[in-house]
Amino acid sequence: MTDASTTVPDDSFHVFDTTLRDGAQREGINLTVADKLAIARHLDDFGVGFIEGGWPGANPRDTEFFARARNEIDFRHAQLVAFGATRKAGVRAEDDPQVKALLDSGAPVITLVAKSHDRHVELALRTSLDENLAMVRDTVSHLRAQGRRVFVDCEHFFDGYRANPGYAKQVVRTAHEAGADVVVLCDTNGGMLPAQVHAVVATVLADTGARLGIHAQDDTGCAVANTLAAVDAGATHVQCTANGYGERVGNANLFPVVAALELKYDRRVLPPGTLTEMTRISHAIAELVNLTPSTHQPYVGVSAFAHKAGLHASAIKVDPDLYQHIDPELVGNTMRMLVSDMAGRASVELKGKELGIDLGGDRELIGRVVERVKERELAGYTYEAADASFELLVREEVEGRARRYFRLESWRAIVEIRPDGSHVNEATVKLWAKGERIVATAEGNGPVNALDRALRVGLERIYPQLAGMELVDYKVRILEGKHGTESTTRVLVSTTDGRDEWSTVGVADNVIAASWQALDDAYAYGLRRAGVEPQE
């Protein structure tokens, strides 16, 4: 494989991102101008060649974005692209307000959407096939004359090609001959399969001589595969969105497409060193659009290189490549060992090493940990998402005792419902810490929050480090096996000290008791991390 540091991407291959335009059409995404500017900076850091910012003139937000992006972003790798349509039927390109808005955006590159399906021309545009060709020719020529680089998106191309291949190719030729640098074949309905895409792209390339790109929607779950099939057939321009965001089920996902091109095709499509930023940028963009990052997303998901089965762990202990298709560090991710009732000795030993605990190949010790994990998972615990609780379990076995910072005498939580419908949640804890008996009471937003506050009220004087810890996530699951109010409850708690985050688990026959266990582990782990010596 060629060393990426010796090769710089050039204009021979384009990575074109349309998160800010097509990706923003996903249900549940509503981007402010500030959001769009922040995402554009991330995409530029990643090293995409083109960032399609939206449709200036179509709405005030996109118009403002282009005005601010010109002044507020110093693009290092990407060029900003404005999206719009060909001129209206019967109107000169230079007189069309929408075309003027594209020029006024100041974007050096303009993408025009054009009809390439004859039925869409006649039914949606309500014009003739010849006039549609003239609309493409005139708009591309006008924008080129104004010094802009032009890409043309042939909307519904593959469906149009199936219905009338001659006309679909005529649209491509017209755009190419008018000066479009790239003509993009769009699977707008997302219904194509890889072999079909390959065949059409290869034929259109041979018959038109145009430089071709691909824009694939994911309605068949094949958008990434269709994009790579188009590249195999000769396309040199790929349009994608971060994390696959887009209308309906989404678009071709930028990250697996780029990773495949760099790591599988050995194409240098990003600037040197930026591929390792991929996981960070994927998660940062997910946060900006206010969607939880997909844990199982290829390459960048937290589970992309997670291993659970004992058989896998045994092999990975010998050579990680035996169960990983790439080194996760190439894309800024990490390998994770999951400990569960499927775990074997190798899983526990590798997980211990990941947590900084050298089990030293002690078969008896490792066996005890494996058995405890299996017993506790049978009772409803899970350590896949509770590394902190697992670490405490392992250290208890290594050290021969549980090192705790307080001893519980009792706790009580009360929910008082008042006649006016309001309610008060109150909790009382009785503890022993450093030889002192502590009784503390607090109110909270729910009984678990009240319990957490009472614990803090009682202990922060003795352990001031607790003041810097905060619960950031709380999940409850009713486990199978019993019915209704007799069910076993599992609680997962995530806690942070402002620098790192850790997760703990509790299981009991009621939610407050399970929550107490998770809180107990959370604060014991946090105090241990802070270097505080336990009371015993």
MARDREN-325060 format. One record per residue (C-alpha): x, y, z. Coordinates in Angstrom, 3 decimals, padded with zeros to 6 digits, m for minus. Layout:
BEGIN
FILUM          x          y          z
FILUM          X          Y          Z
...
END
This chain:
BEGIN
FILUM          x          y          z
FILUM    000.000    000.000    000.000
FILUM    001.263    003.499   m000.838
FILUM    002.184    005.670    002.138
FILUM   m000.553    008.320    002.391
FILUM    001.960    010.861    003.696
FILUM    003.731    010.890    000.334
FILUM    000.637    011.457   m001.788
FILUM   m001.632    014.497   m001.831
FILUM   m005.148    014.248   m003.335
FILUM   m005.563    016.116   m006.587
FILUM   m008.485    016.953   m008.842
FILUM   m008.503    013.510   m010.422
FILUM   m010.906    012.226   m007.768
FILUM   m013.533    014.177   m005.820
FILUM   m014.947    013.552   m002.365
FILUM   m018.058    015.730   m002.324
FILUM   m020.044    016.135    000.889
FILUM   m023.701    017.197    000.905
FILUM   m024.488    016.858    004.618
FILUM   m025.507    020.513    004.863
FILUM   m027.946    020.232    001.979
FILUM   m029.132    016.675    001.317
FILUM   m028.206    015.351    004.766
FILUM   m030.215    018.125    006.426
FILUM   m033.369    016.679    004.840
FILUM   m033.313    013.783    007.308
FILUM   m036.330    013.659    009.585
FILUM   m035.372    015.076    012.970
FILUM   m032.473    017.244    011.762
FILUM   m033.004    021.014    011.959
FILUM   m029.746    022.911    011.504
FILUM   m029.175    026.504    012.492
FILUM   m026.666    028.626    010.599
FILUM   m024.265    028.195    013.522
FILUM   m024.694    024.402    013.274
FILUM   m023.940    024.477    009.560
FILUM   m020.827    026.562    010.058
FILUM   m019.559    024.187    012.755
FILUM   m020.220    021.110    010.604
FILUM   m018.503    022.742    007.626
FILUM   m015.385    023.292    009.747
FILUM   m015.366    019.617    010.771
FILUM   m015.755    018.484    007.164
FILUM   m012.934    020.762    006.062
FILUM   m010.748    019.365    008.843
FILUM   m011.525    015.872    007.572
FILUM   m010.313    016.914    004.142
FILUM   m013.269    016.519    001.799
FILUM   m012.782    018.365   m001.475
FILUM   m016.213    019.960   m001.742
FILUM   m018.845    020.995    000.811
FILUM   m022.314    021.655   m000.562
FILUM   m023.693    024.291    001.787
FILUM   m027.307    024.514    000.685
FILUM   m029.566    026.343   m001.777
FILUM   m028.941    030.110   m001.606
FILUM   m032.033    032.096   m002.485
FILUM   m034.342    029.219   m001.617
FILUM   m034.454    030.124    002.077
FILUM   m032.923    032.855    004.263
FILUM   m030.913    030.392    006.362
FILUM   m028.899    029.064    003.420
FILUM   m028.393    032.562    002.027
FILUM   m027.034    033.675    005.420
FILUM   m024.832    030.587    005.641
FILUM   m023.003    031.419    002.411
FILUM   m022.568    035.055    003.430
FILUM   m021.085    034.070    006.793
FILUM   m019.034    031.123    005.533
FILUM   m017.143    033.407    003.134
FILUM   m016.050    035.612    006.034
FILUM   m015.879    033.208    008.974
FILUM   m014.301    030.014    007.611
FILUM   m010.797    029.824    006.215
FILUM   m011.171    026.610    004.238
FILUM   m007.912    024.642    004.147
FILUM   m009.019    021.669    002.063
FILUM   m012.561    022.124    000.773
FILUM   m014.264    024.381   m001.724
FILUM   m017.745    025.656   m000.902
FILUM   m020.505    024.602   m003.283
FILUM   m023.878    026.265   m003.863
FILUM   m026.790    024.097   m004.987
FILUM   m029.594    025.198   m007.279
FILUM   m031.639    024.341   m010.340
FILUM   m031.345    025.041   m014.031
FILUM   m033.162    028.108   m015.330
FILUM   m036.930    028.017   m015.538
FILUM   m038.582    027.093   m018.812
FILUM   m038.961    030.075   m021.121
FILUM   m036.648    032.320   m019.058
FILUM   m033.113    033.348   m020.000
FILUM   m030.476    032.073   m017.553
FILUM   m029.146    035.600   m016.950
FILUM   m032.672    036.776   m016.059
FILUM   m033.541    033.927   m013.683
FILUM   m033.513    035.163   m010.031
FILUM   m032.607    031.733   m008.722
FILUM   m029.574    031.512   m011.017
FILUM   m028.553    035.008   m009.915
FILUM   m028.761    033.922   m006.266
FILUM   m026.298    031.136   m007.012
FILUM   m023.812    033.672   m008.354
FILUM   m024.479    036.072   m005.488
FILUM   m023.581    033.323   m002.983
FILUM   m019.938    033.792   m003.915
FILUM   m019.392    030.030   m004.007
FILUM   m016.643    029.092   m006.467
FILUM   m018.470    025.880   m007.426
FILUM   m022.139    025.455   m008.308
FILUM   m024.117    022.242   m008.513
FILUM   m027.173    022.328   m010.762
FILUM   m029.934    019.787   m010.452
FILUM   m031.323    018.830   m013.863
FILUM   m034.097    016.527   m014.964
FILUM   m032.913    013.435   m016.827
FILUM   m036.071    011.331   m016.632
FILUM   m038.359    012.154   m019.542
FILUM   m041.553    011.695   m017.493
FILUM   m040.291    014.136   m014.858
FILUM   m039.587    016.693   m017.584
FILUM   m043.089    016.427   m018.967
FILUM   m045.033    015.960   m015.702
FILUM   m043.007    017.901   m013.112
FILUM   m041.416    020.666   m015.217
FILUM   m044.338    020.679   m017.667
FILUM   m042.101    021.471   m020.576
FILUM   m040.735    019.722   m023.642
FILUM   m037.731    017.426   m023.732
FILUM   m035.913    019.860   m026.044
FILUM   m036.578    022.821   m023.745
FILUM   m035.180    020.833   m020.809
FILUM   m031.961    020.295   m022.756
FILUM   m031.828    024.018   m023.521
FILUM   m032.321    024.798   m019.819
FILUM   m029.315    022.635   m018.968
FILUM   m027.163    024.049   m021.791
FILUM   m027.999    027.697   m021.121
FILUM   m027.550    027.570   m017.350
FILUM   m024.251    025.706   m017.441
FILUM   m022.895    028.018   m020.158
FILUM   m023.969    031.153   m018.295
FILUM   m022.399    030.067   m014.999
FILUM   m019.196    029.020   m016.764
FILUM   m019.051    032.411   m018.454
FILUM   m019.209    033.978   m014.985
FILUM   m016.114    032.021   m013.946
FILUM   m017.806    029.339   m011.866
FILUM   m017.018    025.664   m011.888
FILUM   m020.194    023.660   m012.542
FILUM   m021.305    020.175   m011.585
FILUM   m024.645    018.859   m012.854
FILUM   m026.750    016.418   m010.804
FILUM   m028.924    014.359   m013.134
FILUM   m031.905    013.732   m010.895
FILUM   m033.633    010.315   m011.155
FILUM   m031.003    009.328   m013.698
FILUM   m031.144    005.558   m013.232
FILUM   m034.941    005.422   m013.398
FILUM   m034.825    007.738   m016.393
FILUM   m032.191    005.583   m018.066
FILUM   m034.370    002.505   m017.622
FILUM   m037.362    004.316   m019.210
FILUM   m035.550    006.197   m021.981
FILUM   m031.783    005.560   m022.117
FILUM   m031.283    007.707   m025.199
FILUM   m032.726    010.824   m023.606
FILUM   m030.973    010.276   m020.265
FILUM   m027.634    010.092   m022.060
FILUM   m028.530    013.147   m024.125
FILUM   m028.894    015.176   m020.910
FILUM   m025.414    014.013   m019.838
FILUM   m023.902    014.971   m023.199
FILUM   m025.594    018.359   m023.166
FILUM   m024.264    019.211   m019.698
FILUM   m020.784    017.973   m020.588
FILUM   m020.607    019.869   m023.891
FILUM   m021.866    023.062   m022.220
FILUM   m018.893    022.983   m019.841
FILUM   m019.955    020.993   m016.785
FILUM   m016.838    019.560   m015.146
FILUM   m018.710    016.585   m013.714
FILUM   m022.090    015.069   m014.523
FILUM   m023.445    013.203   m011.508
FILUM   m025.735    010.208   m012.003
FILUM   m028.281    010.276   m009.168
FILUM   m030.151    007.269   m007.812
FILUM   m032.706    009.645   m006.349
FILUM   m035.213    006.964   m005.347
FILUM   m032.457    004.711   m003.986
FILUM   m033.774    001.625   m005.711
FILUM   m030.678    000.434   m007.569
FILUM   m028.358   m002.479   m006.815
FILUM   m024.566   m002.535   m007.311
FILUM   m024.464   m004.631   m010.481
FILUM   m027.082   m002.368   m012.101
FILUM   m025.191    000.786   m011.143
FILUM   m021.937   m000.601   m012.493
FILUM   m023.480   m001.534   m015.826
FILUM   m025.185    001.848   m016.328
FILUM   m022.173    003.941   m015.301
FILUM   m019.830    001.965   m017.552
FILUM   m022.180    002.338   m020.538
FILUM   m022.839    006.059   m020.027
FILUM   m019.119    006.744   m019.599
FILUM   m018.304    004.935   m022.843
FILUM   m021.149    006.552   m024.786
FILUM   m020.794    010.173   m023.635
FILUM   m017.154    010.733   m022.705
FILUM   m018.275    012.892   m019.772
FILUM   m016.607    012.838   m016.391
FILUM   m019.112    011.049   m014.160
FILUM   m020.018    011.161   m010.502
FILUM   m022.411    009.141   m008.356
FILUM   m025.066    010.211   m005.842
FILUM   m026.748    007.217   m004.172
FILUM   m029.650    007.119   m001.747
FILUM   m029.832    004.161    000.661
FILUM   m033.380    002.864    000.218
FILUM   m032.150   m000.651   m000.623
FILUM   m029.377   m000.493    001.967
FILUM   m026.862   m000.416   m000.891
FILUM   m025.828    003.249   m001.102
FILUM   m022.218    002.649   m000.069
FILUM   m021.957   m000.458   m002.262
FILUM   m023.585    001.380   m005.180
FILUM   m021.136    004.254   m004.778
FILUM   m018.148    001.902   m004.850
FILUM   m019.658    000.009   m007.816
FILUM   m019.833    003.321   m009.704
FILUM   m016.179    003.970   m008.863
FILUM   m015.312    000.502   m010.179
FILUM   m017.099    001.437   m013.407
FILUM   m015.153    004.680   m013.823
FILUM   m016.873    007.387   m011.743
FILUM   m014.355    009.807   m010.234
FILUM   m016.659    011.913   m008.066
FILUM   m018.593    010.548   m005.066
FILUM   m021.359    012.457   m003.267
FILUM   m021.959    011.433    000.344
FILUM   m023.209    012.684    003.697
FILUM   m021.690    012.388    007.161
FILUM   m023.049    009.325    008.973
FILUM   m025.340    008.656    006.001
FILUM   m027.821    011.375    006.959
FILUM   m030.441    012.211    004.358
FILUM   m034.038    012.010    003.254
FILUM   m036.013    008.840    004.008
FILUM   m033.385    006.255    005.069
FILUM   m030.433    008.400    004.061
FILUM   m027.562    008.774    001.611
FILUM   m024.271    007.035    000.960
FILUM   m022.311    007.339    004.198
FILUM   m019.205    009.489    003.760
FILUM   m017.083    007.618    006.283
FILUM   m017.246    004.010    005.016
FILUM   m016.983    005.264    001.428
FILUM   m013.810    007.235    002.154
FILUM   m012.355    004.489    004.354
FILUM   m012.944    001.933    001.598
FILUM   m011.318    004.176   m001.007
FILUM   m008.279    004.850    001.179
FILUM   m007.798    001.468    002.832
FILUM   m009.296   m001.015    000.370
FILUM   m008.802    000.682   m003.007
FILUM   m005.496    002.295   m002.035
FILUM   m006.671    005.670   m003.391
FILUM   m005.388    008.813   m001.694
FILUM   m008.605    010.850   m001.525
FILUM   m007.901    012.737    001.730
FILUM   m004.999    014.949    002.808
FILUM   m002.278    013.094    004.738
FILUM   m003.127    012.339    008.350
FILUM   m006.828    013.197    008.297
FILUM   m008.219    009.649    008.063
FILUM   m007.314    009.107    011.724
FILUM   m009.710    011.951    012.594
FILUM   m012.676    010.095    011.096
FILUM   m014.191    008.657    014.282
FILUM   m013.874    011.936    016.167
FILUM   m015.451    013.927    013.336
FILUM   m018.296    011.438    012.881
FILUM   m019.215    011.701    016.556
FILUM   m018.776    015.482    016.649
FILUM   m021.198    015.933    013.739
FILUM   m023.697    013.557    015.387
FILUM   m023.606    015.750    018.482
FILUM   m024.177    018.902    016.410
FILUM   m027.259    017.458    014.687
FILUM   m028.446    016.194    018.099
FILUM   m028.563    012.515    017.148
FILUM   m026.933    009.744    019.169
FILUM   m023.929    008.353    017.258
FILUM   m024.722    004.934    015.820
FILUM   m022.839    002.408    017.936
FILUM   m022.742   m000.140    015.105
FILUM   m021.722    002.149    012.258
FILUM   m018.854    000.660    010.206
FILUM   m015.378    001.970    011.019
FILUM   m016.463    004.712    013.465
FILUM   m019.052    003.084    015.744
FILUM   m017.966    002.242    019.286
FILUM   m018.900   m001.376    018.521
FILUM   m017.098   m001.498    015.167
FILUM   m014.081   m003.189    016.766
FILUM   m015.742   m004.671    019.857
FILUM   m015.296   m008.382    020.546
FILUM   m017.565   m010.440    022.753
FILUM   m017.207   m014.122    021.925
FILUM   m014.546   m016.049    023.812
FILUM   m013.377   m017.695    020.576
FILUM   m012.687   m014.271    019.061
FILUM   m010.816   m013.136    022.153
FILUM   m008.579   m016.197    022.113
FILUM   m007.602   m015.462    018.526
FILUM   m007.164   m011.733    019.117
FILUM   m004.822   m012.473    021.990
FILUM   m002.541   m014.133    019.421
FILUM   m003.045   m011.592    016.626
FILUM   m005.722   m008.809    016.536
FILUM   m005.845   m008.991    012.731
FILUM   m007.399   m012.456    012.904
FILUM   m010.803   m010.925    013.748
FILUM   m010.424   m007.330    012.498
FILUM   m010.441   m006.243    008.878
FILUM   m008.267   m003.173    009.615
FILUM   m006.311   m001.685    012.492
FILUM   m008.944    000.533    014.202
FILUM   m006.342    003.221    014.891
FILUM   m006.208    003.936    011.141
FILUM   m009.642    005.563    011.451
FILUM   m009.211    006.916    014.971
FILUM   m011.151    004.118    016.661
FILUM   m010.102    001.552    019.259
FILUM   m010.540   m002.156    019.862
FILUM   m012.779   m003.052    022.812
FILUM   m013.191   m006.336    024.626
FILUM   m016.707   m007.015    025.899
FILUM   m017.096   m009.142    028.987
FILUM   m020.287   m011.201    029.210
FILUM   m021.467   m014.727    029.911
FILUM   m019.904   m015.603    026.547
FILUM   m016.497   m014.579    027.892
FILUM   m013.633   m016.984    028.207
FILUM   m010.289   m016.585    029.925
FILUM   m008.784   m014.701    026.998
FILUM   m011.629   m012.141    027.032
FILUM   m011.107   m011.435    030.723
FILUM   m007.330   m011.234    030.421
FILUM   m007.499   m008.841    027.443
FILUM   m010.201   m006.722    029.086
FILUM   m008.114   m006.501    032.217
FILUM   m005.150   m005.307    030.186
FILUM   m007.400   m002.731    028.482
FILUM   m008.372   m001.432    031.942
FILUM   m004.771   m001.345    033.148
FILUM   m004.936   m004.521    035.261
FILUM   m002.275   m007.139    034.541
FILUM   m003.728   m010.511    035.506
FILUM   m000.354   m012.070    034.777
FILUM   m001.762   m015.203    033.205
FILUM   m002.991   m016.383    036.638
FILUM   m005.373   m019.123    035.531
FILUM   m007.013   m019.513    038.945
FILUM   m007.637   m015.779    039.296
FILUM   m008.923   m015.438    035.754
FILUM   m011.167   m018.461    036.270
FILUM   m012.711   m016.876    039.382
FILUM   m013.455   m013.674    037.457
FILUM   m015.017   m015.633    034.583
FILUM   m017.254   m017.583    036.955
FILUM   m018.365   m014.440    038.825
FILUM   m019.194   m012.711    035.550
FILUM   m021.267   m015.662    034.364
FILUM   m023.106   m015.955    037.693
FILUM   m023.897   m012.247    037.820
FILUM   m024.995   m012.073    034.180
FILUM   m027.352   m014.962    034.889
FILUM   m028.847   m012.757    037.617
FILUM   m029.321   m009.892    035.160
FILUM   m026.096   m007.886    035.335
FILUM   m024.350   m006.812    032.153
FILUM   m020.749   m005.702    031.926
FILUM   m020.650   m004.903    028.213
FILUM   m021.703   m001.325    028.947
FILUM   m020.453   m001.112    032.535
FILUM   m016.666   m001.173    032.441
FILUM   m016.349    000.557    035.813
FILUM   m018.393   m002.108    037.605
FILUM   m016.349   m004.803    035.884
FILUM   m013.091   m003.157    036.935
FILUM   m014.250   m003.032    040.556
FILUM   m015.163   m006.735    040.348
FILUM   m011.741   m007.658    038.947
FILUM   m009.845   m005.548    041.492
FILUM   m011.853   m007.171    044.280
FILUM   m010.657   m010.585    043.105
FILUM   m007.061   m009.382    042.604
FILUM   m006.884   m007.690    046.015
FILUM   m008.930   m010.296    047.862
FILUM   m011.470   m007.807    049.225
FILUM   m013.863   m005.088    048.205
FILUM   m012.338   m001.676    048.888
FILUM   m015.244    000.626    049.644
FILUM   m015.433    004.198    050.859
FILUM   m018.539    003.911    053.004
FILUM   m020.704    001.233    054.557
FILUM   m024.472    001.333    054.190
FILUM   m026.658    000.952    057.248
FILUM   m029.919    001.684    055.442
FILUM   m031.604    003.886    052.880
FILUM   m035.214    004.947    052.428
FILUM   m036.984    006.736    049.565
FILUM   m040.464    008.251    049.868
FILUM   m042.743    009.640    047.164
FILUM   m045.523    011.808    048.623
FILUM   m048.459    012.620    046.350
FILUM   m050.411    015.692    047.435
FILUM   m054.103    016.507    046.795
FILUM   m053.226    019.169    044.223
FILUM   m051.387    016.560    042.126
FILUM   m047.891    017.726    043.058
FILUM   m045.433    015.296    044.580
FILUM   m042.366    015.384    046.779
FILUM   m039.521    012.890    046.493
FILUM   m037.428    012.484    049.615
FILUM   m034.636    010.084    050.514
FILUM   m032.737    009.367    053.722
FILUM   m029.456    007.456    053.925
FILUM   m027.669    006.130    057.001
FILUM   m023.982    005.458    056.391
FILUM   m020.678    004.815    058.091
FILUM   m017.579    006.499    056.659
FILUM   m014.156    006.837    058.300
FILUM   m015.599    005.656    061.599
FILUM   m018.389    008.211    061.577
FILUM   m022.126    007.471    061.414
FILUM   m023.858    009.780    058.957
FILUM   m027.571    010.414    058.511
FILUM   m028.558    012.613    055.566
FILUM   m031.863    013.546    053.940
FILUM   m032.511    015.300    050.622
FILUM   m035.287    015.977    048.128
FILUM   m034.925    015.455    044.410
FILUM   m036.559    015.224    041.017
FILUM   m037.715    011.660    041.509
FILUM   m036.750    009.122    044.194
FILUM   m033.457    008.114    042.551
FILUM   m032.320    011.720    042.225
FILUM   m033.281    012.280    045.870
FILUM   m031.232    009.213    046.858
FILUM   m028.240    010.504    044.899
FILUM   m028.504    013.932    046.541
FILUM   m028.812    012.438    050.031
FILUM   m025.687    010.375    049.390
FILUM   m023.815    013.500    048.337
FILUM   m025.104    015.533    051.295
FILUM   m023.813    012.865    053.633
FILUM   m020.421    012.243    052.021
FILUM   m019.158    015.401    050.310
FILUM   m017.795    016.767    053.602
FILUM   m015.659    013.645    054.018
FILUM   m014.961    013.105    050.290
FILUM   m014.994    016.565    048.626
FILUM   m014.036    014.919    045.302
FILUM   m017.681    013.850    044.942
FILUM   m018.646    017.479    044.254
FILUM   m016.857    017.246    040.901
FILUM   m018.765    014.133    039.814
FILUM   m022.033    014.262    037.939
FILUM   m024.495    011.677    036.640
FILUM   m024.885    012.203    032.895
FILUM   m027.028    009.253    031.848
FILUM   m029.462    006.866    033.490
FILUM   m031.068    003.857    031.817
FILUM   m033.602    001.405    033.213
FILUM   m034.538   m001.950    031.700
FILUM   m037.111   m004.444    032.939
FILUM   m035.614   m007.907    032.454
FILUM   m037.472   m010.896    031.090
FILUM   m038.389   m013.837    033.262
FILUM   m041.098   m012.413    035.483
FILUM   m044.172   m010.361    034.833
FILUM   m045.314   m006.863    035.721
FILUM   m044.290   m005.527    039.113
FILUM   m042.467   m008.782    039.965
FILUM   m039.899   m008.187    037.201
FILUM   m036.198   m007.754    037.869
FILUM   m034.829   m004.305    037.051
FILUM   m031.410   m003.417    035.651
FILUM   m030.050    000.117    035.914
FILUM   m027.065    001.545    034.015
FILUM   m025.593    004.829    035.222
FILUM   m022.994    006.980    033.457
FILUM   m020.941    009.385    035.555
FILUM   m018.326    012.009    034.702
FILUM   m015.699    013.959    036.605
FILUM   m015.477    016.564    033.841
FILUM   m012.614    014.757    032.123
FILUM   m013.655    011.133    031.703
FILUM   m016.892    009.166    031.815
FILUM   m017.582    005.737    033.290
FILUM   m020.567    003.382    033.523
FILUM   m021.829    001.164    036.315
FILUM   m024.640   m001.367    036.701
FILUM   m027.082   m002.437    039.397
FILUM   m029.718   m005.199    039.440
FILUM   m032.520   m005.707    041.967
FILUM   m036.209   m006.445    042.238
FILUM   m037.023   m002.725    042.311
FILUM   m035.655    000.250    040.454
FILUM   m034.470    002.224    043.491
FILUM   m032.477   m000.690    044.938
FILUM   m030.874   m001.310    041.526
FILUM   m030.107    002.395    041.245
FILUM   m028.441    002.371    044.666
FILUM   m026.079   m000.417    043.556
FILUM   m025.141    001.487    040.398
FILUM   m024.578    004.708    042.380
FILUM   m022.478    002.878    044.969
FILUM   m020.210    001.531    042.214
FILUM   m020.137    004.880    040.403
FILUM   m018.821    006.826    043.377
FILUM   m016.491    004.069    044.565
FILUM   m014.930    003.969    041.104
FILUM   m014.725    007.757    040.854
FILUM   m013.040    008.124    044.246
FILUM   m010.591    005.375    043.375
FILUM   m009.722    007.151    040.130
FILUM   m009.188    010.352    042.099
FILUM   m006.562    008.587    044.236
FILUM   m008.607    008.609    047.432
FILUM   m007.756    005.881    049.909
FILUM   m010.761    003.818    051.088
FILUM   m011.852    003.809    054.713
FILUM   m010.693    000.256    055.394
END
